[in-house]
Amino acid sequence: MAVFNFQKPDKVIMIDSSEFEGKFEFRPLEPGYGLTVGNALRRVLLSSL
């Protein structure tokens, strides 16, 4: 089994929240992972409509 040594976010900060929206900050991420996480969140949120 291969073991991948990549950096995982150690801080998840809620910047702002309201009844219908929220802003979160995940850091640090490896280069390119922000887009990956963003697409996954978008797909999950759209599927729950």
MODELLER restraints for C-alpha pairs under 7 A, 6 or more apart:
rsr = mdl.restraints
at = mdl.atoms
rsr.add(forms.Gaussian(group=physical.xy_distance, feature=features.Distance(at['CA:7:A'], at['CA:29:A']), mean=6.30, stdev=0.5))
rsr.add(forms.Gaussian(group=physical.xy_distance, feature=features.Distance(at['CA:7:A'], at['CA:30:A']), mean=6.10, stdev=0.5))
rsr.add(forms.Gaussian(group=physical.xy_distance, feature=features.Distance(at['CA:8:A'], at['CA:28:A']), mean=6.94, stdev=0.5))
rsr.add(forms.Gaussian(group=physical.xy_distance, feature=features.Distance(at['CA:8:A'], at['CA:29:A']), mean=6.25, stdev=0.5))
rsr.add(forms.Gaussian(group=physical.xy_distance, feature=features.Distance(at['CA:9:A'], at['CA:26:A']), mean=5.95, stdev=0.5))
rsr.add(forms.Gaussian(group=physical.xy_distance, feature=features.Distance(at['CA:9:A'], at['CA:27:A']), mean=4.86, stdev=0.5))
rsr.add(forms.Gaussian(group=physical.xy_distance, feature=features.Distance(at['CA:9:A'], at['CA:28:A']), mean=5.03, stdev=0.5))
rsr.add(forms.Gaussian(group=physical.xy_distance, feature=features.Distance(at['CA:9:A'], at['CA:29:A']), mean=5.82, stdev=0.5))
rsr.add(forms.Gaussian(group=physical.xy_distance, feature=features.Distance(at['CA:10:A'], at['CA:27:A']), mean=6.42, stdev=0.5))
rsr.add(forms.Gaussian(group=physical.xy_distance, feature=features.Distance(at['CA:10:A'], at['CA:28:A']), mean=6.85, stdev=0.5))
rsr.add(forms.Gaussian(group=physical.xy_distance, feature=features.Distance(at['CA:11:A'], at['CA:26:A']), mean=5.85, stdev=0.5))
rsr.add(forms.Gaussian(group=physical.xy_distance, feature=features.Distance(at['CA:11:A'], at['CA:27:A']), mean=5.58, stdev=0.5))
rsr.add(forms.Gaussian(group=physical.xy_distance, feature=features.Distance(at['CA:12:A'], at['CA:24:A']), mean=6.87, stdev=0.5))
rsr.add(forms.Gaussian(group=physical.xy_distance, feature=features.Distance(at['CA:12:A'], at['CA:25:A']), mean=5.64, stdev=0.5))
rsr.add(forms.Gaussian(group=physical.xy_distance, feature=features.Distance(at['CA:12:A'], at['CA:26:A']), mean=4.70, stdev=0.5))
rsr.add(forms.Gaussian(group=physical.xy_distance, feature=features.Distance(at['CA:12:A'], at['CA:27:A']), mean=6.83, stdev=0.5))
rsr.add(forms.Gaussian(group=physical.xy_distance, feature=features.Distance(at['CA:13:A'], at['CA:24:A']), mean=5.55, stdev=0.5))
rsr.add(forms.Gaussian(group=physical.xy_distance, feature=features.Distance(at['CA:13:A'], at['CA:25:A']), mean=5.06, stdev=0.5))
rsr.add(forms.Gaussian(group=physical.xy_distance, feature=features.Distance(at['CA:13:A'], at['CA:26:A']), mean=6.62, stdev=0.5))
rsr.add(forms.Gaussian(group=physical.xy_distance, feature=features.Distance(at['CA:14:A'], at['CA:23:A']), mean=5.97, stdev=0.5))
rsr.add(forms.Gaussian(group=physical.xy_distance, feature=features.Distance(at['CA:14:A'], at['CA:24:A']), mean=4.46, stdev=0.5))
rsr.add(forms.Gaussian(group=physical.xy_distance, feature=features.Distance(at['CA:14:A'], at['CA:25:A']), mean=6.43, stdev=0.5))
rsr.add(forms.Gaussian(group=physical.xy_distance, feature=features.Distance(at['CA:15:A'], at['CA:23:A']), mean=5.31, stdev=0.5))
rsr.add(forms.Gaussian(group=physical.xy_distance, feature=features.Distance(at['CA:15:A'], at['CA:24:A']), mean=5.49, stdev=0.5))
rsr.add(forms.Gaussian(group=physical.xy_distance, feature=features.Distance(at['CA:15:A'], at['CA:25:A']), mean=6.93, stdev=0.5))
rsr.add(forms.Gaussian(group=physical.xy_distance, feature=features.Distance(at['CA:16:A'], at['CA:22:A']), mean=5.50, stdev=0.5))
rsr.add(forms.Gaussian(group=physical.xy_distance, feature=features.Distance(at['CA:16:A'], at['CA:23:A']), mean=5.07, stdev=0.5))
rsr.add(forms.Gaussian(group=physical.xy_distance, feature=features.Distance(at['CA:17:A'], at['CA:23:A']), mean=6.28, stdev=0.5))
